[in-house]
C-alpha cells in the first residue's frame, strides 16, 4: 500500500494544504494519506492547542476520502518516521517547495530519506535553482521527486492575522474551517 504523509502544525489548515494533499494523492497514486498534526513542533510556536488543530484538520481534509488525520507527539520528522515503522519504498513524505528549500536544516535530513521518499510540491514560477541546491547537498537525491501543483496563495500566518481582526477567511480556508474559527473565536488574543 502506497502511503503518503503530510505533517505540520496546521495552525490553521488552509486551502493550500488541501490542494497539496489532493495533488499528492493523485500524483503518487496514494492509497492512504496520513495527515499528522504535530502537537508541539520543534521549529515553531503554535497558537491553537493540538485538540483544536486536530478538529480543524479533520474538517479541512474531510472531503479527501483517502486522508486520515492523526495527532503526532513527536517534535521532529525523523522521530515520527523512526517510530512509525513505514515501508521506506512505499511511503512518500509530502512537503511544499518552500519547506524543502530548508530541508538541510531539518534534524537528520539524510536519515529521513532512509525512512521515506520525499514528494516536493512545486508551483508555477518557483525558482528551481533553490531546490537544486538542496538536492545537491543530499546523499540520496534519488529519493526526492518533484511534482507541480496549482499556485494557491494562503498562509497560516496571514489567516491568523485576519482572524484576529475579525476579517473573513472564506477564500483562504475550507468553509467548515472558517466557520469553526469564527464560532470558537480562535486566533483572537493569541488563542
N, C-alpha and C positions, 0 to 999 in steps of 0.2 A: 504494500500500500504506500503510495507516494503521499507524504505528509509535508505540509508547509507550516512554518512557524512565523508568526508576526508578533513581535514583542514590543512593549512600550509602556509608557506611563498612562497614555490615553486620558490626558487631563485638560480638556475632554477629548474624546474621539471626534474626528471630523470627516467631512466628505473625502478628503484626500486619502485618509486611512482606508475608507471603504472602497474607493477606486483602486488603490494599491492591492487590497485583498482580492477584489473581483478579478483584476487583470492577472494576478499571480495564480489564482485558481485556473484561469483559462490557459495561460501561457505554459505552465508546468503540468497541466492536466492533474491537478491535485485532487486526491480523493478525500482529503481532510485538511482543513486549515485550523491550526491551533492558535488562537489569539491569546497571548499571555499578557495579562495586566500586572505589571511589576508593582509590588506593594511599596517598596522603598528603593527606587532607582539609585545606584551608586554614583551617578553622574549629574543628577539634577534634583532640585527641590520640587515637590508636588504640592498643590493647594488643596485638592479634594482628597478625602480619605479613600482608602482602597475599596471599601464596600460601595461607595458612591461611584467610583470609576468603573468598577465591575458592572454595576447596574447600567451605567451609560454605555459601556462597551456592548453589553448584551442587546441593548436597544439598537445601537449603531449597526451591528452585524447581523441582526435578526433576519434580514432578507437574503442572506447568503446561506443556503442550506448545508453547505459543507463546512461552515465555520463553527467552531466551538470556543467559547470564551472561558478562560480559567485564570485563577489567581496564581501569581508566581512570586514566591517569597525570597527568591534569590536576587541579590542586588546586581549581579553581573551575569552577562550572557553565558560565559564559559561555565559558570556554576550551574545554571539551569540545564545546559546541554549535558554536562557530566552526570547530573542527577537523573536526567530524562531517559537515558537508555535508548536513544533514537538510532535507527539504522543510518549510518553515515552516507550511504549511497541512495537512500530513498527519502531523505529529508532535506528540504530546502528552507533555509532561514531567509526571510524576505526583508529587505531594507530599501529605503529610498536612497537615491544618489547622494543627497546631502549627508546622510548618516555614513554612507560608505566612504565619502571623502575624508572622514575622521577615523576610519576603521583601524588604522595602525595605532591609534591612541587607546583603543579598547584594551581591556585586560586579556592577554594571551590571544591575539588575533590569529596567529598561525595554528594554535591548538583548536580554535573554533572551527577552522576549516578541516580539521581531522574528524570532527563530530558531525558536520553538516556541509552541504553545498550552500553557496550563498547566491541568492537571486537579487540582483540590484536593479531597481526600477529607475529608469531614466525618463526624462520628459523632453519634448522638443525644445531645442535651443540650449540644453545643458552642455557645458563645456567638457568634452570627452577627455581632454588632457589632464584634468583634475583626477579622473578615475584611473587613467593610465599610470599616473604617478603612484597611486596606491597599489595597483596591480603589480607594478614593478618591484615593490617592496615586500611582496609576499612569497613564501616558499612554494605555495601551491595555487598560483593564479588560475590554473585549470579548473579549480573548484568554484570559480566565480562565473556566473552567467548574467550578462546584462540583458534587460528587456525593456521595451518602451511602453510607457503609459501616457494617457492624455494628460495635458497640463491642467492642474487644479490648484487654484490659489486659496490655501487655507492654512492657518497655523493655530495651534492651541494657545499660544501667547496672545495672538490677536483676538481670538474668541473670548478668552478670559477678560481681556480689557473691554470688549464690547459688552459682555455680560455685566461687568462691574458698573458700567454706565447705563445699564438698562436698555441697551440698543438691541434690535432684532438680530438673531443668529441664523435665521432660516436658510440663507444661501450658503452657509459655511458648515453646518452640521445637519445630520438627518433630522427630519421633523420631530420624531419621538424624543431625540436627544435635546432639541431646543425646548420642547415642552417641559421636560423634566428639569432642565437647568433653571427655567423660569419658575416652575412650580415649587422647587425646593430652595430657590434663591441662592443657587450655587455661584461661586466666584464673586460674591459681594463681600466686601470686607475680608478678603483673603481666605474665604472658606469654600 
